[in-house]
Structure formats: C-alpha cells, structure tokens
C-alpha cells in the first residue's frame, strides 16, 4: 500500500447507495452511481490517492444522487443530483480535490456538468 505524504493526505469519495430510496425502480441511483464511479476511479484508488466508500446516507434525500469528497484536515464538499453519467466528470473533480492541499477547488475549475450541484461545504476546525 502506498505511503501517504503529509502534503496531500489520501482523499475519500463517499457515495450514498440508498439514493433515491423512494424511486420505484430496481437498483438505486446511488448504487448505479457507485458502480460507475468504481470503474472510473480505479486508477486513483490503485495509486492510493482516493478510496471509494459506499455509505447508507449522506442526508440529501430530497435531492438524490449524493457524493461527498473529503480527507483529513481538508474542506469536505458534498454534491447532489448526480447520475451515473457524471462519473467521469466526478473523477476529474476528485483528482483536483486530491491535489489540493486544502480541498478547496474553485467551482470555476469544476467540470461544467457539476457546476451548480454543490450541496454543502464543511471546513475543518482550526
């Protein structure tokens, strides 16, 4: 397993696998998004720069398709209204997030399809 450096701690990407729990279809949007991300993120995960975590809830039920990016001592961000087709663009954002020492990635540097989908920003305690 690669050793993390203090300049850039390994990041994680959490995917809510219960989104959308109210949809009448088999296989939630969250599960489908997690499966698509699992494929798209393999290189980052293999390099030890990111871990993909499937979680039961990210508190965004009104706006399904939730993910959160975070790392120790970095700003955490949550996006919503995502779909499996957004996986490759999420990888671009995850790369930029992982490379940022603070987790701050200006929204004008996000892939266009992700702009406007920011749901929460949680800055680390000082």
C-alpha positions, -999 to +999 in steps of 0.1 A: +000+000+000+014+034-009+025+057+019+007+090+022+026+122+023+018+150+047+014+175+019-015+155+003-034+131+026-054+104+008-089+115+000-121+096+001-152+098-020-184+086-003-215+076-024-249+074-009-261+040-020-297+045-008-304+075-032-332+076-043-349+053-018-383+064-030-378+056-067-399+026-079-370+011-099-347-017-090-312-006-081-310+029-066-294+058-084-268+058-057-259+021-063-257+028-101-235+059-094-213+039-071-208+012-097-200+038-124-175+055-101-159+022-091-150+017-127-140+054-134-119+057-102-098+026-105-065+044-113-068+069-084-078+041-060-049+019-072-025+048-067-036+053-031-048+088-038-085+081-031-108+055-016-143+049-027-168+043+001-204+032-002-224+046+026-261+043+035-269+080+037-254+115+031-285+134+043-296+146+009-328+126+004-347+155-012-320+157-039-308+121-047-275+113-062-253+125-034-215+122-030-190+137-006-153+143-011-131+146+020-097+140+035-082+146+069-077+183+076-093+193+043-125+210+035-152+184+027-177+190-001-210+173-009-227+174-043-262+162-051-284+155-081-258+133-097-262+104-121-240+075-133-233+095-164-215+121-142-188+095-131-160+106-154-165+143-145-165+134-108-131+117-114-118+150-128-131+168-097-117+141-074-083+144-090-083+182-084-096+177-049-069+152-040-042+175-055-054+205-034-037+208+000-069+224+015-096+206-005-107+240-019-113+236-056-129+268-071-162+260-088-150+276-120-124+248-122-151+221-119-164+202-149-193+221-164-219+194-156-211+196-119-214+233-115-245+242-095-246+208-078-228+219-046-249+210-016-225+216+013-191+228+023-176+218+056-143+234+065-120+218+091-118+231+126-088+251+134 
